[in-house]
């Protein structure tokens, strides 16, 4: 499959959740899936953290302050939300519902806390966990991303808990050793 070919997905709505510890390649995988799928709606999460270099509001995340986020929680705006690494993250309920009505495959890239909330609300959601080839490789990716030593330590510690949840509660678990193979495997899971 070349990068220019679009994969024709069945015109059947479904929710696919992709979760991965920090530094596993999740963002790269999602960007490739967006290029290859013709019937996919990729959710953009809301967050209270500041944008990283190169991130754009409304494209990478919706960046809002904590007060706005808490108001949205009270209004029932989110299908799921969680506090992760000292910041809030959440997914719009209306985004999911509108795209399911359009028979889209709704792809959520969220942490394990949010994924379990989605599975509870939408039992047919498919949970796919992506794991790094090794903890050393994960650490290297975090360094390349420009994370501080303190953030790297915090994220590696949290990823051990995430890995346990991925192994016990997810429908599928993939090790991202080879990007193209990982994407092909995700496509085959979605097509089932």
Protein Blocks (a to p, Z undefined) as FASTA:
>chain_A
ZZkbccdddfddddddddddehilmmmmmmmmmmmpcbbccdddddfbdcdehiaehklp
ccddfklmmmmmmnomafbdcdeehiacdddfklmmmmmmnopacdddddfklmmmmmmm
mmmbccdddddfbfklmmmmmmmnopafklmmmmmmmmmmmmmmmmmmmmbdcddfblkl
mmmmmmmmmmZZ
